[in-house]
Every structure is written in structure tokens, then in C-alpha cells.
């Protein structure tokens, strides 16, 4: 069992480490496809923020986000619609409006554990991105599955955001 203070005292690292109720979860380095998809989603979301006021903040792992006093996670990508508050420090103590996880080899961590953690914390929307390039969009207070998106990803949470998943699959050579 590790205390929160012990976890926060660890040196900075580019390794993805999460603290979940006394346990430290360390993921191995992701596959190339995983990082390519994460980068594309990050770029699309950052592009969407241009010209918006306040400009939403888009975060990218590894960046610690505190969901509650006993849970610190590192979403692959996340969005703070209210913008980047002044003096923002690690771990970020503001709940993201949107969390995006690209599935890794440990699918249960993203589909079950992270889903429960995000739901219980009050995250408004959660995108689970399959490495084949399609998305499960979960929304609402229970983070229920709203739709499985294979062509064009949009969200009422992000007015004007659109990501062509078919084009993404083609550019990355994914079968989906």
C-alpha cells in the first residue's frame, strides 16, 4: 500500500503512473499505433480550441489529474472547457469535462476501471478509442454509452468539433 504523499513525492517521470486508492498502476510503454492515435486526437482537439474564449485547455499524458483524494490518473487526452486556470499545478485538481483513452493491451483498465473512476468523479463525457479507429462515446451522469462512432465523431459538449474517423483510419492504415 502506498500513501498519496509517497506517490506525490515520486520524481517527475515520462512513465504513465496512476494512483488508485493506495495502489500505483504503471503501464508499459504503449504501442506505436496507440501513440499515433493519441497524437491525432490531441491535435484535432487543440485545433478545435483555436479562437474559442475562454480557450479550452487540452492535456496530454503523462499529466496527473486528481479525480478525488485517493485517485490520480493520466488520461491519454483530456479537455478542460473552462480553460487553463492560472497557477495550475501537478496534479491538476480540476475535473476534465472530457477524457479520451485509446485502448491498450489492458482493455479492462480503460473500459472498466477508468470508466468507473470517471463516472464516479463526475466526468461529463468519455471517449474510448479502439485501435481500429472507432470510438465509443459515453455521456451523462452515469457515463452511459451514447453511440459507437465509426465515421464522423461529434459531440454536443464540443460545439463545432468534428473528426473524420474514416479518414483517420485511412491515413494510419487501420482496419476498422
N, C-alpha and C positions, 0 to 999 in steps of 0.2 A: 504494500500500500504506500502510495506517495502522497504527500500533502500538496496542497495548492502552492504554498510558499516554496517548497522544494522544486516544483515544476517551473514556477516563475523565475527561480534563481538559476535555472539552466542557462548556459551561454547561448547567444544567438546561433542559429543554425539554418541551413537551407534544407534540412530534412523536414519532412512533414511529420510533426508530432502533435498529438491531441491529448488533452487531459479529460477523462470522463469518469467522474466520481471516484477519484483515488487511483485510477489506472492510467498509465501512459500508453497510448496506442501509437506505434511507429510503423509507418507504411514503407515498403521498399520503394526504390526509385520507380517511377511509372514508365510504362511502355512509350515508345516514340509516338504512336498513334494517339495515345491519351493526351500527351502534351501538345500535339498538333491541334487537336480538337479544342482543348482548353484555350490555347492561344487564339484560335479563330473566334470563339465565343467572347473572350475578353476584348478582342479588337472590335467586334461588332457592337458590344455594349458600350465601350468607350466612344466609338463613333456616334452612337445614339445620343450620348450625353452632350455633344458639342452644341453650343448655343442655348442650352436649357439653363434657366435660372430658377432656383439655385442649381448649379451644376451638380448632378448626382456624382457620387464617388463610386468607382468600380475598383474592387480589391481583387487581388490575385494571390493564391497560395504560393509560398508559405507565409501567411499573415494570420496571427491569432485573433479570434473573435470569441468573446466571452458570452455564452448563452445564459448562464446563471452562475452562482457562486462555486459550483462544482463541475462546470463543463466549459472547456475551452476547445474549440475546433478550428480547423483551417479549411473552409470551403474552397473548392478549386477556383471559383469565381463568385463574387457577391456584389450586391448593389445597395448603397445607402442613398435612397431617393432625396433625402434632405441635404445632401452634400457632405463634404468633408469638414467636420467641425474643427475649429481651431484647437490646437493643443492635443490632437488625437494621439494617443499613446498605445503601446502594446500592453496587454491585449485590448483590442477595441471593445469598449463596453456598450456600444450601441448595436441594437439588433438590426441585422440587414433586413431589407424589405424582400429581397430575392437572393436565394442561394442556388448555385449551379454546381452539380457534381457530375463529372464524367466517370462512368463506371470503370472500376479497375478489376483486377483479378478477384478481389474480395468484394463481390457484389453485395453480399449481405450487409456489409458495413454501410454502404451508401443507400441501399434500398430499404433496410430495416432500421439499423441503429441510427443513422443520420436522419432518416425520415421521422423517427420518434423524437429525437432531440430537437429537430427544427419545429415539429408540430408543438411539442410541449413548451418551447420557448416563445411561440407566437410569430414565427416567420410567416410572412404573408403568402409567399409563393416559392416553390421548389421545383427546379428542373433537373430531372435525372436524364443524362445524355448517354445513350448507348454508343459503343464504339463503332457501330454500324451507321451512326449519323442520324438517328431519330431520337425524339425527346418525349418523355412522359412529363406532362405539365400538371403539377399538383397545386391547388389553390384553396384558400379559405381557412377558417379557424381549425379545421381538422386536417388540413393539407390533403384533401381528397383528390384522387385522380380526376382531372377535368377532361383531358384528352391525350391521345397519343398522336404526336405530330411527326409526319414523315415528309411533308413538302415545304410549307411556309410557316415558320414559327412567329407568332404574335402573342401579345398579352395585354389585357386591359390595364394591368399595372404599369405598363411602359407604353404610353400612347405614342404611336408612330414607329415603334420598333418593329422591324421585320427582318428575319433571317431565312434565306432560301436554303433549306436543308438539302434539297436535291442537288443544287449547285455545289454546296459544301461537300457532299459525298463524291460528286464527280471530280472536284479539284483534288481531293485527298485520296481518290481511288478506293473508296469504301464501298462495300456491298451492303445495301440496306433495303 
